[in-house]
Amino acid sequence: MARILITGASGFIGSFIAEEAVRRGMEVWAGIRETSSKEYLPNGCETLELDFSSHEWLDEMLQWQKTIFGNFDYIVHCAGVTKCADQADFDRVNYQQFKLFIDTLRELDMVPRQFIFISTLSVFGPIHEEDYSPIRESDTPQPDTAYGQSKLKAEHYLQSLTDFPYVILRPTGVYGPREKDYFLMAKSIRQHTDFAVGFRRQDLTFVYVKDIVQAVFLAIEKQVARRSYFLSDGEVYSSRAFSDLIQKELGNPWVIHFRCPLFVLKVVSLLAERWAKLRHKASTLNSDKYKIMKQRNWQCDITPTVDELGYRPSYNLERGVKETIAWYKEKEWL
């Protein structure tokens, strides 16, 4: 029976990967923090408490794992942060702690057959903004957010290890049940308001969480190594597409659509970030989020993902939003 460790398994993407691994009959270990919620962890998986900030803790827990149960065949690394009260925390968590984890695995001779790293399309930043051509693997990354920069540093470290069997997955905007940022949009539309940013054309892409899961297990089945892949549903959408579909599923008869100038959003984002920092909390609206919302071109080329992995997105935006809103309603989030 194949043994798999999923870090960040209590989170949005990680919990869906853990569910699928259990369904496939794998021996599943959920790598979580001591304080992590176990609400979405599936039955049939074991937990392994990992503190990525402590070399001693990592060494002790992984040595215990190796002695009692043996090495992991596969590791899917979903752990990380997408928003922080202090921007320095992006580098500390998404790069420095990530590097410590990789180094500890190597020191203990616990390098798996495959290490799948959930990265992000944001490592490329705002490129091809003039002609709106798809971002390709051959392009030079130019991340302008602390989040994207931290993930790119982690990618570069993996790529620098000539003997390390990594697979890097770079999803675009990920949505689905349990996700909280797009939920805020649904909540706003439920209250008859919708906000868009900027007046220039914006091409958006999305990927449903279950299609990320599909890509993870296709990579395992194909036994690819030292490759990077973009993930989207293969379509390109206007800036209103997501909110219009939410409105349709909510059955709202009317919504007021506000379009915010970029300079206004920038000021509001900076003020929200500073206020959150004073309270030692992460703000949903911050300077990183401003840059993400400002970016006009989110197209990416998934041709290698399709050709090499056999990836076929199961969810377009309409189907994905329908299933997501139904879940929000079922769980009484809406």
Phi and psi in degrees as GROMACS dihedral restraints (atoms count N, CA, C in turn):
[ dihedral_restraints ]
;  ai    aj    ak    al  type     phi  dphi    fc
    3     4     5     6     1   -68.8    20    10
    4     5     6     7     1   138.2    20    10
    6     7     8     9     1  -106.2    20    10
    7     8     9    10     1   127.9    20    10
    9    10    11    12     1  -129.8    20    10
   10    11    12    13     1   136.4    20    10
   12    13    14    15     1  -108.6    20    10
   13    14    15    16     1   129.5    20    10
   15    16    17    18     1  -118.7    20    10
   16    17    18    19     1   107.3    20    10
   18    19    20    21     1   -78.7    20    10
   19    20    21    22     1   149.1    20    10
   21    22    23    24     1    67.9    20    10
   22    23    24    25     1    28.2    20    10
   24    25    26    27     1   -70.3    20    10
   25    26    27    28     1   -15.3    20    10
   27    28    29    30     1   -85.5    20    10
   28    29    30    31     1    -7.2    20    10
   30    31    32    33     1   -87.2    20    10
   31    32    33    34     1  -174.7    20    10
   33    34    35    36     1   -58.1    20    10
   34    35    36    37     1   -63.3    20    10
   36    37    38    39     1   -71.9    20    10
   37    38    39    40     1   -44.2    20    10
   39    40    41    42     1   -59.5    20    10
   40    41    42    43     1   -36.7    20    10
   42    43    44    45     1   -67.4    20    10
   43    44    45    46     1   -34.5    20    10
   45    46    47    48     1   -70.4    20    10
   46    47    48    49     1   -37.5    20    10
   48    49    50    51     1   -64.9    20    10
   49    50    51    52     1   -41.6    20    10
   51    52    53    54     1   -61.8    20    10
   52    53    54    55     1   -41.3    20    10
   54    55    56    57     1   -60.0    20    10
   55    56    57    58     1   -45.1    20    10
   57    58    59    60     1   -67.8    20    10
   58    59    60    61     1   -37.6    20    10
   60    61    62    63     1   -63.5    20    10
   61    62    63    64     1   -40.6    20    10
   63    64    65    66     1   -64.1    20    10
   64    65    66    67     1   -43.7    20    10
   66    67    68    69     1   -59.5    20    10
   67    68    69    70     1   -32.7    20    10
   69    70    71    72     1   -83.0    20    10
   70    71    72    73     1     1.2    20    10
   72    73    74    75     1    79.7    20    10
   73    74    75    76     1    21.0    20    10
   75    76    77    78     1   -82.2    20    10
   76    77    78    79     1   159.6    20    10
   78    79    80    81     1   -85.3    20    10
   79    80    81    82     1   109.0    20    10
   81    82    83    84     1  -106.2    20    10
   82    83    84    85     1   129.3    20    10
   84    85    86    87     1  -117.7    20    10
   85    86    87    88     1   126.9    20    10
   87    88    89    90     1   -96.1    20    10
   88    89    90    91     1   112.6    20    10
   90    91    92    93     1   -84.0    20    10
   91    92    93    94     1   110.3    20    10
   93    94    95    96     1  -134.7    20    10
   94    95    96    97     1   165.1    20    10
   96    97    98    99     1   -81.8    20    10
   97    98    99   100     1   161.9    20    10
   99   100   101   102     1   -59.3    20    10
  100   101   102   103     1   -32.5    20    10
  102   103   104   105     1   -93.1    20    10
  103   104   105   106     1     1.7    20    10
  105   106   107   108     1   -68.2    20    10
  106   107   108   109     1   142.9    20    10
  108   109   110   111     1   -71.5    20    10
  109   110   111   112     1   142.8    20    10
  111   112   113   114     1  -106.8    20    10
  112   113   114   115     1    15.8    20    10
  114   115   116   117     1   -56.9    20    10
  115   116   117   118     1   -40.5    20    10
  117   118   119   120     1  -103.1    20    10
  118   119   120   121     1     6.1    20    10
  120   121   122   123     1   -72.0    20    10
  121   122   123   124     1   130.4    20    10
  123   124   125   126     1   -74.9    20    10
  124   125   126   127     1   155.3    20    10
  126   127   128   129     1   -64.3    20    10
  127   128   129   130     1   143.5    20    10
  129   130   131   132     1    99.3    20    10
  130   131   132   133     1     5.8    20    10
  132   133   134   135     1  -120.3    20    10
  133   134   135   136     1   146.8    20    10
  135   136   137   138     1   -91.4    20    10
  136   137   138   139     1   158.7    20    10
  138   139   140   141     1  -111.7    20    10
  139   140   141   142     1   145.3    20    10
  141   142   143   144     1  -132.8    20    10
  142   143   144   145     1   112.2    20    10
  144   145   146   147     1   -76.9    20    10
  145   146   147   148     1   120.6    20    10
  147   148   149   150     1  -124.2    20    10
  148   149   150   151     1   127.5    20    10
  150   151   152   153     1  -110.1    20    10
  151   152   153   154     1   101.5    20    10
  153   154   155   156     1   -74.3    20    10
  154   155   156   157     1    -4.7    20    10
  156   157   158   159     1   -90.7    20    10
  157   158   159   160     1    -7.6    20    10
  159   160   161   162     1  -123.1    20    10
  160   161   162   163     1   114.6    20    10
  162   163   164   165     1   -62.3    20    10
  163   164   165   166     1   -38.9    20    10
  165   166   167   168     1   -63.9    20    10
  166   167   168   169     1   -44.3    20    10
  168   169   170   171     1   -64.8    20    10
  169   170   171   172     1   -47.7    20    10
  171   172   173   174     1   -59.2    20    10
  172   173   174   175     1   -46.3    20    10
  174   175   176   177     1   -59.4    20    10
  175   176   177   178     1   -46.1    20    10
  177   178   179   180     1   -64.8    20    10
  178   179   180   181     1   -47.4    20    10
  180   181   182   183     1   -68.6    20    10
  181   182   183   184     1   -40.3    20    10
  183   184   185   186     1   -72.3    20    10
  184   185   186   187     1   -35.8    20    10
  186   187   188   189     1   -63.5    20    10
  187   188   189   190     1   -41.8    20    10
  189   190   191   192     1   -60.0    20    10
  190   191   192   193     1   -45.6    20    10
  192   193   194   195     1   -58.5    20    10
  193   194   195   196     1   -46.0    20    10
  195   196   197   198     1   -65.8    20    10
  196   197   198   199     1   -41.8    20    10
  198   199   200   201     1   -67.0    20    10
  199   200   201   202     1   -43.3    20    10
  201   202   203   204     1   -85.2    20    10
  202   203   204   205     1   -40.9    20    10
  204   205   206   207     1  -118.6    20    10
  205   206   207   208     1   -16.0    20    10
  207   208   209   210     1    93.8    20    10
  208   209   210   211     1   178.0    20    10
  210   211   212   213     1   -72.3    20    10
  211   212   213   214     1   160.0    20    10
  213   214   215   216     1   -82.4    20    10
  214   215   216   217     1   140.3    20    10
  216   217   218   219     1   -77.0    20    10
  217   218   219   220     1   -37.4    20    10
  219   220   221   222     1  -136.6    20    10
  220   221   222   223     1   144.4    20    10
  222   223   224   225     1  -129.0    20    10
  223   224   225   226     1   128.9    20    10
  225   226   227   228     1  -113.1    20    10
  226   227   228   229     1   116.7    20    10
  228   229   230   231     1   -98.3    20    10
  229   230   231   232     1   102.2    20    10
  231   232   233   234     1  -105.6    20    10
  232   233   234   235     1   -12.2    20    10
  234   235   236   237     1   -63.1    20    10
  235   236   237   238     1   145.4    20    10
  237   238   239   240     1   156.5    20    10
  238   239   240   241     1  -178.3    20    10
  240   241   242   243     1  -124.8    20    10
  241   242   243   244     1   145.4    20    10
  243   244   245   246     1  -111.0    20    10
  244   245   246   247     1   -15.6    20    10
  246   247   248   249     1  -148.7    20    10
  247   248   249   250     1   145.6    20    10
  249   250   251   252     1  -141.8    20    10
  250   251   252   253     1   153.4    20    10
  252   253   254   255     1   -70.4    20    10
  253   254   255   256     1   -34.6    20    10
  255   256   257   258     1  -120.2    20    10
  256   257   258   259     1   123.7    20    10
  258   259   260   261     1   -59.8    20    10
  259   260   261   262     1   -24.9    20    10
  261   262   263   264     1   -63.1    20    10
  262   263   264   265     1   -21.5    20    10
  264   265   266   267     1   -69.8    20    10
  265   266   267   268     1   -24.9    20    10
  267   268   269   270     1   -59.4    20    10
  268   269   270   271     1   -49.3    20    10
  270   271   272   273     1   -65.7    20    10
  271   272   273   274     1   -41.5    20    10
  273   274   275   276     1   -62.2    20    10
  274   275   276   277     1   -44.4    20    10
  276   277   278   279     1   -86.2    20    10
  277   278   279   280     1   -51.8    20    10
  279   280   281   282     1   -77.6    20    10
  280   281   282   283     1   -20.0    20    10
  282   283   284   285     1  -115.9    20    10
  283   284   285   286     1   -59.5    20    10
  285   286   287   288     1   -63.4    20    10
  286   287   288   289     1   -45.8    20    10
  288   289   290   291     1   -69.5    20    10
  289   290   291   292     1   -35.6    20    10
  291   292   293   294     1   -60.0    20    10
  292   293   294   295     1   -47.1    20    10
  294   295   296   297     1   -60.9    20    10
  295   296   297   298     1   -41.2    20    10
  297   298   299   300     1   -60.9    20    10
  298   299   300   301     1   -40.4    20    10
  300   301   302   303     1   -62.4    20    10
  301   302   303   304     1   -47.9    20    10
  303   304   305   306     1   -62.0    20    10
  304   305   306   307     1   -46.4    20    10
  306   307   308   309     1   -62.1    20    10
  307   308   309   310     1   -38.6    20    10
  309   310   311   312     1   -68.0    20    10
  310   311   312   313     1   -40.2    20    10
  312   313   314   315     1   -58.5    20    10
  313   314   315   316     1   -42.4    20    10
  315   316   317   318     1   -69.7    20    10
  316   317   318   319     1   -40.8    20    10
  318   319   320   321     1   -61.7    20    10
  319   320   321   322     1   -35.9    20    10
  321   322   323   324     1   -91.4    20    10
  322   323   324   325     1     6.8    20    10
  324   325   326   327     1    55.8    20    10
  325   326   327   328     1    46.8    20    10
  327   328   329   330     1  -118.7    20    10
  328   329   330   331     1    24.5    20    10
  330   331   332   333     1   -64.5    20    10
  331   332   333   334     1   124.0    20    10
  333   334   335   336     1   -76.6    20    10
  334   335   336   337     1   174.5    20    10
  336   337   338   339     1   -64.6    20    10
  337   338   339   340     1   -31.5    20    10
  339   340   341   342     1  -148.7    20    10
  340   341   342   343     1   136.5    20    10
  342   343   344   345     1  -119.8    20    10
  343   344   345   346     1   111.8    20    10
  345   346   347   348     1  -102.7    20    10
  346   347   348   349     1   119.7    20    10
  348   349   350   351     1  -106.8    20    10
  349   350   351   352     1   120.6    20    10
  351   352   353   354     1   -84.6    20    10
  352   353   354   355     1   103.6    20    10
  354   355   356   357     1  -101.0    20    10
  355   356   357   358     1  -139.3    20    10
  357   358   359   360     1  -161.2    20    10
  358   359   360   361     1   150.3    20    10
  360   361   362   363     1   -63.3    20    10
  361   362   363   364     1   -21.4    20    10
  363   364   365   366     1   -64.3    20    10
  364   365   366   367     1   -10.7    20    10
  366   367   368   369     1   -65.9    20    10
  367   368   369   370     1   -18.3    20    10
  369   370   371   372     1   -92.0    20    10
  370   371   372   373     1   -22.3    20    10
  372   373   374   375     1    69.1    20    10
  373   374   375   376     1  -165.4    20    10
  375   376   377   378     1   -82.7    20    10
  376   377   378   379     1    81.3    20    10
  378   379   380   381     1  -114.2    20    10
  379   380   381   382     1   162.1    20    10
  381   382   383   384     1    55.8    20    10
  382   383   384   385     1    36.7    20    10
  384   385   386   387     1   -75.9    20    10
  385   386   387   388     1   -15.7    20    10
  387   388   389   390     1   -85.5    20    10
  388   389   390   391     1   -44.8    20    10
  390   391   392   393     1  -107.9    20    10
  391   392   393   394     1    -2.3    20    10
  393   394   395   396     1    56.2    20    10
  394   395   396   397     1    34.9    20    10
  396   397   398   399     1   -82.8    20    10
  397   398   399   400     1   154.2    20    10
  399   400   401   402     1   -63.6    20    10
  400   401   402   403     1   143.6    20    10
  402   403   404   405     1   -72.2    20    10
  403   404   405   406     1   133.3    20    10
  405   406   407   408     1  -122.5    20    10
  406   407   408   409     1   160.7    20    10
  408   409   410   411     1   -58.4    20    10
  409   410   411   412     1   -30.1    20    10
  411   412   413   414     1   -76.9    20    10
  412   413   414   415     1   -10.1    20    10
  414   415   416   417     1   -71.0    20    10
  415   416   417   418     1   156.6    20    10
  417   418   419   420     1   -88.9    20    10
  418   419   420   421     1   120.7    20    10
  420   421   422   423     1   -61.9    20    10
  421   422   423   424     1   137.9    20    10
  423   424   425   426     1  -138.5    20    10
  424   425   426   427     1    60.9    20    10
  426   427   428   429     1   -64.5    20    10
  427   428   429   430     1   136.9    20    10
  429   430   431   432     1  -112.9    20    10
  430   431   432   433     1     8.6    20    10
  432   433   434   435     1  -114.9    20    10
  433   434   435   436     1   152.6    20    10
  435   436   437   438     1   -63.1    20    10
  436   437   438   439     1   -35.3    20    10
  438   439   440   441     1   -63.1    20    10
  439   440   441   442     1   -51.3    20    10
  441   442   443   444     1   -62.4    20    10
  442   443   444   445     1   -39.2    20    10
  444   445   446   447     1   -64.8    20    10
  445   446   447   448     1   -40.3    20    10
  447   448   449   450     1   -66.6    20    10
  448   449   450   451     1   -38.9    20    10
  450   451   452   453     1   -69.5    20    10
  451   452   453   454     1   -36.6    20    10
  453   454   455   456     1   -65.9    20    10
  454   455   456   457     1   -40.1    20    10
  456   457   458   459     1   -60.4    20    10
  457   458   459   460     1   -40.1    20    10
  459   460   461   462     1   -64.3    20    10
  460   461   462   463     1   -42.7    20    10
  462   463   464   465     1   -59.4    20    10
  463   464   465   466     1   -47.9    20    10
  465   466   467   468     1   -60.8    20    10
  466   467   468   469     1   -35.7    20    10
  468   469   470   471     1   -66.4    20    10
  469   470   471   472     1   -44.6    20    10
  471   472   473   474     1   -57.6    20    10
  472   473   474   475     1   -46.3    20    10
  474   475   476   477     1   -67.5    20    10
  475   476   477   478     1   -21.2    20    10
  477   478   479   480     1   -78.6    20    10
  478   479   480   481     1   -14.1    20    10
  480   481   482   483     1   -92.6    20    10
  481   482   483   484     1   103.2    20    10
  483   484   485   486     1   -66.4    20    10
  484   485   486   487     1   -20.3    20    10
  486   487   488   489     1  -109.1    20    10
  487   488   489   490     1    16.1    20    10
  489   490   491   492     1  -103.7    20    10
  490   491   492   493     1   124.4    20    10
  492   493   494   495     1   -85.4    20    10
  493   494   495   496     1    68.9    20    10
  495   496   497   498     1   -87.9    20    10
  496   497   498   499     1   156.6    20    10
  498   499   500   501     1  -133.1    20    10
  499   500   501   502     1   126.5    20    10
  501   502   503   504     1  -107.0    20    10
  502   503   504   505     1   123.9    20    10
  504   505   506   507     1  -109.2    20    10
  505   506   507   508     1   129.7    20    10
  507   508   509   510     1  -118.6    20    10
  508   509   510   511     1    84.3    20    10
  510   511   512   513     1   -74.3    20    10
  511   512   513   514     1   150.1    20    10
  513   514   515   516     1   -81.4    20    10
  514   515   516   517     1  -152.9    20    10
  516   517   518   519     1   -60.7    20    10
  517   518   519   520     1   117.9    20    10
  519   520   521   522     1   -99.1    20    10
  520   521   522   523     1   131.6    20    10
  522   523   524   525     1  -138.2    20    10
  523   524   525   526     1   169.4    20    10
  525   526   527   528     1   147.5    20    10
  526   527   528   529     1   179.0    20    10
  528   529   530   531     1   -54.9    20    10
  529   530   531   532     1   144.3    20    10
  531   532   533   534     1    82.5    20    10
  532   533   534   535     1   -11.4    20    10
  534   535   536   537     1   -80.4    20    10
  535   536   537   538     1   139.4    20    10
  537   538   539   540     1  -105.8    20    10
  538   539   540   541     1   -25.2    20    10
  540   541   542   543     1   -73.2    20    10
  541   542   543   544     1   -48.3    20    10
  543   544   545   546     1   -67.0    20    10
  544   545   546   547     1   -25.3    20    10
  546   547   548   549     1   -59.2    20    10
  547   548   549   550     1   -36.1    20    10
  549   550   551   552     1   -61.7    20    10
  550   551   552   553     1   -35.4    20    10
  552   553   554   555     1   -65.2    20    10
  553   554   555   556     1   -44.4    20    10
  555   556   557   558     1   -62.4    20    10
  556   557   558   559     1   -39.3    20    10
  558   559   560   561     1   -64.4    20    10
  559   560   561   562     1   -40.4    20    10
  561   562   563   564     1   -64.8    20    10
  562   563   564   565     1   -43.0    20    10
  564   565   566   567     1   -67.4    20    10
  565   566   567   568     1   -35.0    20    10
  567   568   569   570     1   -59.1    20    10
  568   569   570   571     1   -29.2    20    10
  570   571   572   573     1   -95.0    20    10
  571   572   573   574     1    16.2    20    10
  573   574   575   576     1    73.2    20    10
  574   575   576   577     1    22.7    20    10
  576   577   578   579     1  -131.5    20    10
  577   578   579   580     1   144.0    20    10
  579   580   581   582     1  -139.5    20    10
  580   581   582   583     1   137.4    20    10
  582   583   584   585     1  -117.1    20    10
  583   584   585   586     1   132.5    20    10
  585   586   587   588     1  -121.9    20    10
  586   587   588   589     1   163.8    20    10
  588   589   590   591     1  -126.7    20    10
  589   590   591   592     1   131.5    20    10
  591   592   593   594     1    78.5    20    10
  592   593   594   595     1   160.8    20    10
  594   595   596   597     1  -112.4    20    10
  595   596   597   598     1    -4.4    20    10
  597   598   599   600     1   -86.6    20    10
  598   599   600   601     1   154.0    20    10
  600   601   602   603     1   -50.4    20    10
  601   602   603   604     1   138.1    20    10
  603   604   605   606     1  -132.4    20    10
  604   605   606   607     1   122.8    20    10
  606   607   608   609     1  -101.7    20    10
  607   608   609   610     1   118.3    20    10
  609   610   611   612     1  -109.6    20    10
  610   611   612   613     1   151.1    20    10
  612   613   614   615     1  -131.8    20    10
  613   614   615   616     1   154.1    20    10
  615   616   617   618     1  -140.8    20    10
  616   617   618   619     1   161.1    20    10
  618   619   620   621     1  -143.7    20    10
  619   620   621   622     1   131.2    20    10
  621   622   623   624     1   -76.1    20    10
  622   623   624   625     1   143.7    20    10
  624   625   626   627     1   -56.4    20    10
  625   626   627   628     1   -35.1    20    10
  627   628   629   630     1   -70.5    20    10
  628   629   630   631     1   -22.3    20    10
  630   631   632   633     1   -77.2    20    10
  631   632   633   634     1   -27.6    20    10
  633   634   635   636     1   -64.7    20    10
  634   635   636   637     1   -42.9    20    10
  636   637   638   639     1   -58.4    20    10
  637   638   639   640     1   -44.8    20    10
  639   640   641   642     1   -55.2    20    10
  640   641   642   643     1   -46.6    20    10
  642   643   644   645     1   -64.4    20    10
  643   644   645   646     1   -38.7    20    10
  645   646   647   648     1   -58.3    20    10
  646   647   648   649     1   -47.6    20    10
  648   649   650   651     1   -80.6    20    10
  649   650   651   652     1   -23.3    20    10
  651   652   653   654     1   -66.4    20    10
  652   653   654   655     1   -39.9    20    10
  654   655   656   657     1   -62.1    20    10
  655   656   657   658     1   -38.9    20    10
  657   658   659   660     1   -67.1    20    10
  658   659   660   661     1   -45.2    20    10
  660   661   662   663     1   -63.2    20    10
  661   662   663   664     1   -40.4    20    10
  663   664   665   666     1   -80.2    20    10
  664   665   666   667     1   -12.6    20    10
  666   667   668   669     1    54.9    20    10
  667   668   669   670     1    39.7    20    10
  669   670   671   672     1   -75.6    20    10
  670   671   672   673     1   155.5    20    10
  672   673   674   675     1  -148.9    20    10
  673   674   675   676     1   149.5    20    10
  675   676   677   678     1    57.6    20    10
  676   677   678   679     1    45.9    20    10
  678   679   680   681     1  -133.5    20    10
  679   680   681   682     1   154.8    20    10
  681   682   683   684     1  -126.0    20    10
  682   683   684   685     1   141.2    20    10
  684   685   686   687     1  -138.7    20    10
  685   686   687   688     1   140.0    20    10
  687   688   689   690     1   -84.1    20    10
  688   689   690   691     1   150.3    20    10
  690   691   692   693     1  -130.2    20    10
  691   692   693   694     1   122.1    20    10
  693   694   695   696     1  -149.4    20    10
  694   695   696   697     1  -178.7    20    10
  696   697   698   699     1   -88.2    20    10
  697   698   699   700     1     4.4    20    10
  699   700   701   702     1    86.3    20    10
  700   701   702   703     1    -1.3    20    10
  702   703   704   705     1  -110.8    20    10
  703   704   705   706     1   164.8    20    10
  705   706   707   708     1  -123.3    20    10
  706   707   708   709     1   135.8    20    10
  708   709   710   711     1  -125.0    20    10
  709   710   711   712     1   154.1    20    10
  711   712   713   714     1   -76.3    20    10
  712   713   714   715     1   168.3    20    10
  714   715   716   717     1   -67.0    20    10
  715   716   717   718     1   -18.6    20    10
  717   718   719   720     1   -94.5    20    10
  718   719   720   721     1    -9.9    20    10
  720   721   722   723     1   -59.4    20    10
  721   722   723   724     1   -47.0    20    10
  723   724   725   726     1   -64.4    20    10
  724   725   726   727     1   -48.4    20    10
  726   727   728   729     1   -66.1    20    10
  727   728   729   730     1   -35.7    20    10
  729   730   731   732     1   -64.0    20    10
  730   731   732   733     1   -39.1    20    10
  732   733   734   735     1   -70.1    20    10
  733   734   735   736     1   -36.7    20    10
  735   736   737   738     1   -62.2    20    10
  736   737   738   739     1   -45.3    20    10
  738   739   740   741     1   -58.7    20    10
  739   740   741   742     1   -42.3    20    10
  741   742   743   744     1   -61.2    20    10
  742   743   744   745     1   -45.3    20    10
  744   745   746   747     1   -70.9    20    10
  745   746   747   748     1   -30.4    20    10
  747   748   749   750     1   -79.8    20    10
  748   749   750   751     1   -17.6    20    10
  750   751   752   753     1    71.0    20    10
  751   752   753   754     1    26.9    20    10
  753   754   755   756     1   -71.6    20    10
  754   755   756   757     1   129.2    20    10
  756   757   758   759     1   -72.6    20    10
  757   758   759   760     1   -26.0    20    10
  759   760   761   762     1  -151.6    20    10
  760   761   762   763     1   147.1    20    10
  762   763   764   765     1  -141.9    20    10
  763   764   765   766     1   134.3    20    10
  765   766   767   768     1   -89.3    20    10
  766   767   768   769     1   122.0    20    10
  768   769   770   771     1   -98.6    20    10
  769   770   771   772     1   116.2    20    10
  771   772   773   774     1  -101.0    20    10
  772   773   774   775     1   137.9    20    10
  774   775   776   777     1  -117.0    20    10
  775   776   777   778     1   115.8    20    10
  777   778   779   780     1   -94.6    20    10
  778   779   780   781     1   127.8    20    10
  780   781   782   783     1   -60.8    20    10
  781   782   783   784     1   147.9    20    10
  783   784   785   786     1   -61.4    20    10
  784   785   786   787     1   -38.6    20    10
  786   787   788   789     1   -66.8    20    10
  787   788   789   790     1   -33.1    20    10
  789   790   791   792     1   -67.4    20    10
  790   791   792   793     1   -44.7    20    10
  792   793   794   795     1   -60.8    20    10
  793   794   795   796     1   -38.4    20    10
  795   796   797   798     1   -62.4    20    10
  796   797   798   799     1   -46.0    20    10
  798   799   800   801     1   -62.9    20    10
  799   800   801   802     1   -47.2    20    10
  801   802   803   804     1   -62.3    20    10
  802   803   804   805     1   -40.6    20    10
  804   805   806   807     1   -63.1    20    10
  805   806   807   808     1   -44.8    20    10
  807   808   809   810     1   -64.6    20    10
  808   809   810   811     1   -40.9    20    10
  810   811   812   813     1   -65.4    20    10
  811   812   813   814     1   -42.6    20    10
  813   814   815   816     1   -63.7    20    10
  814   815   816   817     1   -39.2    20    10
  816   817   818   819     1   -65.8    20    10
  817   818   819   820     1   -43.5    20    10
  819   820   821   822     1   -66.9    20    10
  820   821   822   823     1   -39.8    20    10
  822   823   824   825     1   -64.1    20    10
  823   824   825   826     1   -42.6    20    10
  825   826   827   828     1   -64.8    20    10
  826   827   828   829     1   -38.3    20    10
  828   829   830   831     1   -64.9    20    10
  829   830   831   832     1   -38.2    20    10
  831   832   833   834     1   -61.9    20    10
  832   833   834   835     1   -31.6    20    10
  834   835   836   837     1   -93.9    20    10
  835   836   837   838     1     3.5    20    10
  837   838   839   840     1    58.7    20    10
  838   839   840   841     1    41.3    20    10
  840   841   842   843     1  -130.1    20    10
  841   842   843   844     1   154.9    20    10
  843   844   845   846     1   -85.1    20    10
  844   845   846   847     1   136.8    20    10
  846   847   848   849     1  -102.7    20    10
  847   848   849   850     1   137.5    20    10
  849   850   851   852     1   -62.7    20    10
  850   851   852   853     1   -37.2    20    10
  852   853   854   855     1   -99.7    20    10
  853   854   855   856     1   118.9    20    10
  855   856   857   858     1  -154.5    20    10
  856   857   858   859     1  -178.6    20    10
  858   859   860   861     1   -64.9    20    10
  859   860   861   862     1   -35.6    20    10
  861   862   863   864     1   -64.6    20    10
  862   863   864   865     1   -45.8    20    10
  864   865   866   867     1   -62.5    20    10
  865   866   867   868     1   -37.2    20    10
  867   868   869   870     1   -59.2    20    10
  868   869   870   871     1   -46.8    20    10
  870   871   872   873     1   -65.4    20    10
  871   872   873   874     1   -36.1    20    10
  873   874   875   876     1   -65.6    20    10
  874   875   876   877     1   -44.0    20    10
  876   877   878   879     1   -71.0    20    10
  877   878   879   880     1   -27.9    20    10
  879   880   881   882     1   -72.3    20    10
  880   881   882   883     1   -30.6    20    10
  882   883   884   885     1   -59.8    20    10
  883   884   885   886     1   133.5    20    10
  885   886   887   888     1   -96.8    20    10
  886   887   888   889     1   -24.5    20    10
  888   889   890   891     1  -121.4    20    10
  889   890   891   892     1   112.7    20    10
  891   892   893   894     1  -117.4    20    10
  892   893   894   895     1    18.5    20    10
  894   895   896   897     1   -70.9    20    10
  895   896   897   898     1   144.8    20    10
  897   898   899   900     1  -145.7    20    10
  898   899   900   901     1   150.4    20    10
  900   901   902   903     1   -90.7    20    10
  901   902   903   904     1   109.7    20    10
  903   904   905   906     1   -98.0    20    10
  904   905   906   907     1    12.1    20    10
  906   907   908   909     1   -54.7    20    10
  907   908   909   910     1   -46.9    20    10
  909   910   911   912     1   -61.6    20    10
  910   911   912   913     1   -34.9    20    10
  912   913   914   915     1   -63.8    20    10
  913   914   915   916     1   -41.4    20    10
  915   916   917   918     1   -69.1    20    10
  916   917   918   919     1   -47.6    20    10
  918   919   920   921     1   -70.9    20    10
  919   920   921   922     1   -41.7    20    10
  921   922   923   924     1   -88.2    20    10
  922   923   924   925     1   -35.3    20    10
  924   925   926   927     1  -100.5    20    10
  925   926   927   928     1   -17.7    20    10
  927   928   929   930     1    77.3    20    10
  928   929   930   931     1    25.8    20    10
  930   931   932   933     1   -70.6    20    10
  931   932   933   934     1   127.7    20    10
  933   934   935   936     1  -133.6    20    10
  934   935   936   937     1   103.0    20    10
  936   937   938   939     1   -54.4    20    10
  937   938   939   940     1   130.9    20    10
  939   940   941   942     1   -89.9    20    10
  940   941   942   943     1   -17.6    20    10
  942   943   944   945     1  -123.7    20    10
  943   944   945   946     1   118.5    20    10
  945   946   947   948     1   -85.2    20    10
  946   947   948   949     1   177.1    20    10
  948   949   950   951     1   -62.9    20    10
  949   950   951   952     1   -39.0    20    10
  951   952   953   954     1   -62.6    20    10
  952   953   954   955     1   -47.4    20    10
  954   955   956   957     1   -65.7    20    10
  955   956   957   958     1   -41.7    20    10
  957   958   959   960     1   -65.4    20    10
  958   959   960   961     1   -44.0    20    10
  960   961   962   963     1   -64.2    20    10
  961   962   963   964     1   -40.3    20    10
  963   964   965   966     1   -58.5    20    10
  964   965   966   967     1   -46.5    20    10
  966   967   968   969     1   -69.2    20    10
  967   968   969   970     1   -37.1    20    10
  969   970   971   972     1   -66.9    20    10
  970   971   972   973     1   -48.1    20    10
  972   973   974   975     1   -64.3    20    10
  973   974   975   976     1   -36.5    20    10
  975   976   977   978     1   -61.4    20    10
  976   977   978   979     1   -39.0    20    10
  978   979   980   981     1   -68.2    20    10
  979   980   981   982     1   -44.2    20    10
  981   982   983   984     1   -56.8    20    10
  982   983   984   985     1   -40.7    20    10
  984   985   986   987     1   -68.5    20    10
  985   986   987   988     1   -43.2    20    10
  987   988   989   990     1   -60.6    20    10
  988   989   990   991     1   -39.5    20    10
  990   991   992   993     1   -88.1    20    10
  991   992   993   994     1     4.5    20    10
  993   994   995   996     1    61.6    20    10
  994   995   996   997     1    31.2    20    10
  996   997   998   999     1   -74.6    20    10
  997   998   999  1000     1   -30.0    20    10
